[in-house]
Amino acid sequence: MMRRVVIFILALLPLMASAQFNVDRLIMSGRSALYYEDYVLAIQHFNRAIDSKPYLYEPWFYRGVAKFYLDDFAGAEKDCSEAIALNPYVSGIYELRGLCRIRLKKFEGAISDYDRALKDNPSAQNYWFNRMLCRLELKDYDQVHLDLDTIIGKWSKFSRAYSVKAGVYLMQKDTTQAAVWLDKALELDPYDVDMWMTRASISLSKGNWKEADEHLTRVIHLKPKMVHNYLNRAIARLNTNNLRGAMSDYDTAIELDPDNFLAHYNRGLLRVQVGDDNRAITDFDYVIRMEPNNVMAIYNRAVLLHKIGDLRGAIRDYSRVIEQYPNFWIGLQNRAECYRRLGMTNQAELDEFRIFKAQMDKHIGIQPRWSQSQIRQTRKKSEIDMSKYNQIVVEDEEKVEHEYELEYESVYRGKVQHRKVEIEEMPMYHLSYLRYGNIIKSYQVFDPLVEDFNQKERPRHKIYLTCNPNSLNEQQLRLVFAVIDTLTADLQNMPDMKATRSLLLQRAVAYSVVQNFDEAIDDLNTCLSINPNDPLALWQRAVCTARLNELSSVKATDTQIKSAGAIDDLSKVLEVDSTNAYVYYDRGNLYLAQDDYEHAIADFTKAISLNTNMAEAYYNRGLALIQTGKKAEGIEDLSQAGELGLYSAYGMIKKYSQ
């Protein structure tokens, strides 16, 4: 009787915890969701924490982090402001709000935030750099130069500071100083694409076409997918009479960006120059579909249609231009010629009379032929001058996009540890209310232990075995929280120990779904005090412990002890169910996390022998084999994982085959 009372009290312990303890757990669960990049779930946890204790700054701040990564910059800025009002002494909050304000183009506010953050952390390079770029957006060039001098003085090897300084001089039309600073930057980093692009811009502005061609060729070698580099190199090549190279650049630009206006327009002009009139018309057709009222393109097509004998098409296009520019005498003259060739004498005479009346004292010249000098001339895209209809078009203003340090590096967001190691293994199988969510073909996960629980215990919601399920939306999250509340209410009035064990396991699964692993482990511990050999509780506790270890900031020895406990839990499950492929796979994952590749490979091999369709087991065994130097065998396993539908395996094959 006493044992039953003790177990019943243990089951109710989460309900008897203090409010502070509950809020701490909510914040920890939210941080867990941030870590696994499940931002909607994180926001739900922080909402609850804010509702309970709105005077704590942490949930406001962390909710701002989640909103930032969901691109809700206005909401993130507001949450950061609330957090600062509650605790103005955390520099990381000012950093995050500064990044939000940069995204919102509130550069003065961002500067203010970085000023405050630098008081607490004056050695943060990204604070200095972002503040300087904000001032550059505001065209405060004098202060930008002072900031850059400070940055270069503190971090003399930071090549981007040199390249930005060169860019500022270029904006101030001081190409000499820009070239000096670019040379310094390239000494530090000869593979910086942005710096070579700036060098190319200087050469283009000075008319050093051969040098610009060389610089842009290097840029394209380093970064071959940037369309505007091909457009700029085409202009340089036109000015060195390399028409074939210019045509090739326009072709490549259109392959990369089929809707690029400048590439189609200028290729059309270049095709006219080489006598390819019909294909030039095709390019101008495309341009006019993109910009139906572009009179320069319409006039170019009219001239070409006139030239190839499509007189009615030419008249249509000449008329559209004349409607907008009634005094466009050359257009009137050309249309009159088309009318005469079609035998439409009355219309031709009307056009000729208009010209005669307006230009009575002027000699009407014949439309000039193209020359080599004309094809080299350029006009701005927005410039409408019919006398420049046959000139290459360039952008109105060279767009310079500054690359801010916009990644908010936080220990609370994303699998930072995993990004810094060579391998990213597939996650563990675990109990969930969500179905199997990997992009794997055909088969559905089935496990006898889970099916037996569903049939005998008849849980309120069916439990599944899953691996890396899809994130929940807000409606699904509300349902899971409602399940937790219902199960908690049932536990308060449940005298039957067997039923208590079932409800505890169900609630632990629900807590796991919302990544509240501490609460889940508490329920599982109580469940195991009722039945120490419960395989599902042991299995889920091992998974929850492993997930907490990934988040843990405690000493490595403590993590190893917890990992050993998780391995022991899975080993006990295998004593009960020795043919469970998913448990072998999970234990292999734990060994893999400890760099114990020999045992990991053995467990993955056993899992594959029991279930030959388990793509994750092939994938993780492939990674383990590669880490032990068996690259060919590892790639073979990754290939098998890809055949089974785990398409990310092909990316790993490419990585390790290079």
Secondary structure, 3 states (H helix, E strand, C coil): CHHHHHHHHHHHHHHHCCHHHHHHHHHHHHHHHHHCCCHHHHHHHHHHHHHHCCCCHHHHHHHHHHHHHCCCHHHHHHHHHHHHHHCCCCHHHHHHHHHHHHHCCCHHHHHHHHHHHHHHCCCCHHHHHHHHHHHHHCCCHHHHHHHHHHHHHHCCCCHHHHHHHHHHHHHCCCHHHHHHHHHHHHHHCCCCHHHHHHHHHHHHHHCCHHHHHHHHHHHHHHCCCCHHHHHHHHHHHHCCCCHHHHHHHHHHHHHHCCCCHHHHHHHHHHHHHCCCHHHHHHHHHHHHHHCCCCHHHHHHHHHHHHHHCCHHHHHHHHHHHHHHCCCCHHHHHHHHHHHHHCCCHHHHHHHHHHHHHHCCCCCCCCCCCCCHHHHHCEEECCCCCHHHCCCEEECCCCCCCCCCCCCCCCCCCCCHHHHCCCCCCCCCCEEECCCCCCCCCCCCCCCHHHHHHHHHHCCCCCCEEECCCCCCCHHHHHHHHHHHHHHHHHHHCCCCHHHHHHHHHHHHHHHHHCCCHHHHHHHHHHHHHHCCCCHHHHHHHHHHHHHHHHHCCCCHHHHHHHHHHHHHHHHHHHHHCCCCHHHHHHHHHHHHHCCCHHHHHHHHHHHHHHCCCCHHHHHHHHHHHHHCCCHHHHHHHHHHHHHCCCCHHHHHHHHHHC
